[in-house]
Amino acid sequence: MPDNTEKSITGSENTTYLPDFCDGDVFLRLLLVIELIAIMFALVSYGGERMFVHIALISVAMLWVGLTTAAALCLLRRQGWLGNHLRTTITVFTVAVLMTLLVSFLSLGLGSMMNYGPTARDVGYTLLRNLSIALILVGLALRYFYLHWQSDMRLQIQAQARLQALQARIRPHFLFNSMNTIASLTHDQPDLAEHAIENLSDLFRASLAAESSISLQQELELTRSYIDLEALRLGDRLEVRWNLPDREPSLNLPALTLQPLVENAIYHGIEPLPDGGVIEVSIDASDSAIIIEISNPIVTSQQTHNRKGNQMAVDNIKERLALAFGGAASLALAKTDSRYTITLTIPIAEVE
């Protein structure tokens, strides 16, 4: 299996707590929030003048300050000038104050020309009012951004901890059984034993790099390596049916996303059955999403005696998908009388 893991899903190139104002979605959300705040201030300060003109002027002023500040921060971020939190905070306040002063002087000049609103005679009050409003709003926004950044970091740390715990709990019986199988093949079928060792090596290499993102094709190869190892032990009891599209979708996902789910399917759905069973792995690419399903037989309570569920693996995969796809991907569990199915849904917009 090629070892060309790609971007980390838990790391980040962003060393500041600010959102990326260069991103179109962030910029549009900022535009909406500023406009709503502007309308609120216009309604609160309305004094009987022409209402729509009053709203329009305040909206233009606040949008100008907010959007030019965001554009400046986008440029500074791309130039790498936003470093630690202190520098970021000072920079944001400085840019916001400068933009507020500029827009305030322009509004005073336009007010004198249009004979509407504040004029040059009200310069002291207007500047103090505008600067106070700007500093309060910027302070509240920075506090929100910082708390949101802290929450994201906490989720990433928790996901890392769960991942490390999952890596530490690679089932000893799986390693023991694999080594026994390899040992039994060494003399009679050395080529097959060598292939099994390579598969086992791929699995442990992927486990060490499970914080990285790999292609769907690589994840499928890793899953097949695991199935090949288990097939050496389970023989005809294990049957896997692959329902794949003619052309595999171009998709990156966290390493060890599908393999642990297939491992659970074998452990809980195949091993307890004397005659084994069938695991189905399906991938379907629709217009709006890529859907991956893994299905295994359901066995009776007597057959699953002393086999505890591995909810940690499912929860860990949910968390890593949420981090990798910004909450847009989902993992759903479904149970019928005869089958247990896990469905991964990744919106097509997230596909690279």
C-alpha positions, -999 to 999 in steps of 0.1 A, spaced: 0 0 0 15 34 -9 25 55 21 17 90 9 -5 103 36 -17 138 31 -29 167 52 -35 163 89 -70 167 100 -61 177 135 -33 201 128 -39 236 114 -19 262 96 -40 288 114 -20 300 145 -46 326 154 -81 323 167 -96 344 140 -117 328 113 -104 329 77 -119 361 63 -105 351 29 -131 323 28 -162 332 9 -186 316 33 -171 334 63 -171 367 44 -208 363 35 -218 354 71 -199 385 83 -217 407 58 -251 394 71 -242 399 108 -230 434 102 -261 443 82 -283 430 110 -264 450 136 -266 481 114 -304 477 111 -307 473 149 -286 504 156 -306 524 130 -339 514 146 -326 523 181 -312 557 170 -341 566 147 -353 601 156 -380 609 131 -360 615 100 -364 596 68 -362 561 81 -349 542 51 -323 568 44 -312 566 80 -309 528 78 -291 530 45 -265 555 58 -258 535 90 -256 503 70 -231 518 45 -209 531 73 -209 499 93 -205 477 63 -176 498 51 -158 495 85 -165 458 89 -157 446 54 -126 467 49 -114 455 83 -121 419 73 -103 424 39 -73 439 57 -71 410 81 -74 386 52 -44 403 35 -24 403 68 -32 366 73 -20 357 39 12 376 44 18 358 77 16 389 98 -9 375 123 11 355 147 2 348 184 -30 358 201 -17 391 215 -5 403 181 -37 393 165 -59 411 191 -38 443 189 -39 442 151 -76 437 149 -83 467 173 -58 489 154 -73 482 120 -109 486 133 -100 519 150 -83 533 118 -112 522 96 -137 537 120 -119 570 121 -117 571 83 -154 563 78 -164 587 106 -145 616 89 -160 607 56 -195 606 71 -191 640 87 -180 655 54 -209 639 36 -233 650 63 -222 686 59 -226 683 21 -261 667 23 -272 687 53 -282 654 69 -271 637 101 -239 647 120 -218 676 107 -183 689 113 -196 707 144 -204 673 160 -169 659 153 -160 652 190 -192 635 199 -194 615 166 -159 602 169 -163 592 205 -196 575 198 -184 556 168 -151 546 184 -169 533 215 -194 513 194 -166 499 173 -145 489 203 -174 472 220 -185 453 189 -149 443 181 -143 431 217 -175 410 216 -166 395 183 -131 387 194 -144 371 225 -168 349 204 -140 340 180 -117 330 208 -143 309 226 -152 292 193 -115 285 186 -111 271 221 -140 248 216 -126 235 183 -92 230 199 -109 211 227 -127 188 202 -95 182 184 -76 173 216 -104 150 226 -104 133 192 -66 129 194 -69 113 229 -96 89 217 -76 81 186 -45 73 207 -66 52 230 -80 34 200 -45 28 186 -34 15 220 -63 -10 220 -54 -28 188 -69 -61 197 -42 -84 211 -61 -114 199 -59 -101 163 -21 -96 164 -17 -130 181 -39 -148 156 -22 -130 127 13 -140 139 2 -176 144 -13 -177 109 19 -163 95 40 -188 114 19 -217 101 24 -205 65 62 -198 67 73 -233 58 45 -245 35 35 -213 18 63 -187 22 50 -164 -5 16 -162 12 33 -156 46 53 -128 31 22 -112 17 5 -115 51 35 -98 68 32 -69 43 -5 -66 50 1 -65 87 28 -39 82 4 -17 62 -21 -19 90 3 -8 117 18 19 95 -17 33 89 -24 31 127 6 53 134 -5 78 108 -42 77 116 -43 115 122 -37 120 85 -60 121 55 -57 96 27 -76 89 -5 -106 66 -6 -86 42 -28 -58 40 -2 -84 33 25 -100 6 5 -65 -10 -1 -59 -9 36 -92 -25 43 -86 -52 18 -52 -59 35 -70 -64 68 -96 -87 52 -69 -108 35 -53 -113 69 -86 -124 85 -94 -146 55 -63 -166 62 -77 -174 96 -114 -176 89 -112 -192 55 -146 -199 38 -164 -185 68 -156 -150 57 -171 -137 25 -170 -100 15 -191 -86 -13 -179 -53 -28 -204 -31 -45 -182 -3 -60 -188 22 -88 -169 16 -120 -149 47 -112 -140 53 -75 -149 88 -64 -121 113 -58 -123 116 -20 -99 122 9 -110 109 43 -92 103 77 -70 72 76 -85 42 94 -121 52 88 -134 21 70 -110 -5 83 -122 -4 120 -158 -6 108 -150 -37 88 -131 -51 118 -161 -46 140 -183 -63 113 -160 -93 113 -156 -95 151 -193 -91 159 -210 -105 128 -188 -133 114 -166 -148 141 -195 -158 164 -212 -177 136 -201 -213 131 -207 -211 93 -196 -175 90 -214 -150 69 -213 -122 43 -201 -87 48 -212 -61 22 -193 -30 14 -211 -6 -9 -201 28 -23 -226 50 -42 -219 84 -56 -251 105 -61 -255 140 -72 -253 154 -37 -233 129 -16 -210 99 -15 -226 71 5 -205 43 20 -223 13 36 -208 -16 56 -233 -43 65 -228 -75 85 -251 -103 99 -268 -100 133 -262 -129 156 -281 -141 186 -273 -130 222 -259 -165 230 -235 -163 201 -223 -128 211 -216 -138 247 -187 -119 262 -183 -99 230 -186 -62 241 -193 -36 215 -166 -13 203 -185 20 206 -152 38 210 -143 31 174 -176 44 161 -175 75 183 -139 82 173 -147 79 136 -177 103 141 -154 129 157 -127 126 131 -152 129 103 -167 160 120 -133 176 122 -123 166 86 -155 178 69 -166 206 92 -196 187 105 -210 181 70 -203 143 70 -225 119 90 -223 83 104 -256 65 109 -264 31 124 -293 9 113 -305 -25 125 -329 -50 110 -338 -85 120 -309 -99 100 -284 -72 92 -265 -44 110 -255 -15 87 -233 15 92 -237 43 66 -212 71 60 -226 101 41 -202 128 28 -217 157 8 -204 160 -27 -193 196 -19 -167 182 4 -153 159 -22 -120 171 -36 
